[in-house]
Amino acid sequence: GRRLPRALLVLGVLSAGAFLCEDALQSWSALQLERGLAASPAVSGLGPGLFAGAMAVGRLTGGALGHRVREGALVAVAGSALAVGALVLAAAPTAPVALGGLVLAGLGTSVLAPVLFSAVGRRAAPGRQGADLAAVTAVGYAGFVTGPPLVGAISAATSLPTALGLLSVIGVLLAVATPVAVRERAD
């Protein structure tokens, strides 16, 4: 029954953007490879697998990087990698180039949600960390659920490369806004 504070709502919206890109890229990459770039089913099936593998590598190494690199810098680079990777996938002339874009996008996407969730723990009121994290996660997963249908609707109105390319806009927004949102409060 408690309203989510504005700072936590912002973290939820940013995590929704990260999850939207994550599920949309995972869900639509094989179709882009097969229909857009005439890749064989075997090659197009690599798209979601490489994306997921890159995310796993990014999540496993992101924590170690987070101890060596400022968190704001890490998420700025991650959002940028997501943006460039999505754009490469959308504009790729060949399947190998598109697969490289997916790996880059997967690496970028991988650290965004964990960093955002960590910021929730720092910003939540004492004793409210679990409830606030649950609320922010619910907002975030709304992006996960809406990503693939949104890309489908945009691609039906335009094209799949255009819809995938628009994910790069979300990546840029995440690269710019997330470092500000995860910064520790000065109070």
Buried (B, 14 or more C-beta within 10 A) or exposed (E): EEEBBEBBBBBBBBBBBBBBBBBBBBBBBBBBBBEBBEBEEEBBBBBBBBBBBBBEBBBEEBEEBBEEEEBBEBBBBBBBBBBBBBBBBBBBEEBEEBBBBBBBBBBBBBBBBBBBBBBBEEBBEEEBBEEBBEBBBEBBBBBBEBBBEBBBEBBEEEBBBEBBBBBBBBBBBBBEBBBEBBEEEEE
